[in-house]
Amino acid sequence: MDWTALALSLKLAFCTTLVLVLVGMPLAAWLAFSRRRWKPLVEALVALPIVLPPTVLGFYVLMALGPASPLGALCERFFGHRLPFTFLGLLIASVLYSLPFAVQPFSAAFASVDPRLLEASACSGAGPLKAFFRLILPLSWAGVLTGLVLSFAHTLGEFGVVLMVGGNVPGATRTASIAIYDQVQSLDYAAAGRTSALLVGVSFAALVLTYSLRKVRLFP
């Protein structure tokens, strides 16, 4: 079993989930409460990775991060090296690919909060930020937890986007899914079976934990 590839997958999944908390929650809050007429356009863009083939998304991300594009040149100047076929480039692609799996549960949970509670909070003088952390987030924890686990599990099993943007660099971008592909290509079905079984076990355990915690009332 390729433990290095497995460790890299877990690192990528953890980092992607962390970034999605920072990026996805503000976006989800805007989608939940905004009344802008162009909100459906943003919702469609967020959901696009669900319907796009991973290779298509990976291709455009690769082109966007490449040195020939303005964004790629800016990133190269800022980070000091090219992003394709690096862990950082892989992280950016993974965040884009897993974005809807975090934002949609977040947004649905935020939107389910009783509007009367938000009105009462505003009348008591609480600002939007205070209301979010003291009211909306505690009441939406089950949906937030679902989004976090789905993002983690989805990133853990990525293949097409990982291969397009990260390639197959051992110790840098070679994830567990790429390792399984290589093992099958080399007819090492035993090793592929062990790695696959481990990923199934981790994903299943994460989902069981999520559904179990959702039944626990953390807030009265």
C-alpha positions, 0 to 999 in steps of 0.5 A: 500500500502506498502510504505516502499517497494516502497521507497526501490525500488526507492532507489535501482533503483536510486543507480543502475542507479548511479553505472551504470553511473560510470561502464557502460560508460567506458565499453560502450566507450570501446565497441564502439571504441575498435577493439579487436578481443575478443570484441564480447565475452565481448559484449555477456557477457554484453548482457547475462542478457537479455536472462538468466532467472532472477532466473538463474542469481540470483542463480549464483550471490547468490553463488558468494556472499555467504561466501563459495566462495572466492569472497564472503569471500573477500567481507565479510572481506571488508564490515564486513558482508555477502552480500546475503539478504542485500541491498548491495548484492541486489544492486550488483545483480541489477547492473549486471542484468540491465547492458545491459540496460545501456551499449547497449544504451550508446555504440550505442550512442557513436559509432554514433558520426562522426569519422571525429570529433574524428579525428579533436579533436585528431589533435587539441591535445585533449586527449581521456578523454577530447574528451569524455567529450567535444565531445562524451558525449554532442553528445550522450546525447539522448542515454545516457538518454535512457540508464539511464531511461531504467536502472531505470525502469528495476530495479524498476520492478525486481523480480526474481533476487531480490527474489533470492539474497535479499529474502524478508526482510522488510525494507532491501530487500523487494521491491515493486515487492516482496510486490505485490507478497506477496499481491497476495499470501494473496489474497489482490488483491486491495493492489496489484492493487494499488501498480502495478498501481503506478509502471506502472504510474512511469515507463510510466511517465519516458518513456514519459519524455525520449521520450520528452527530446530526441526531444529537442536539448540541444546542437547546 
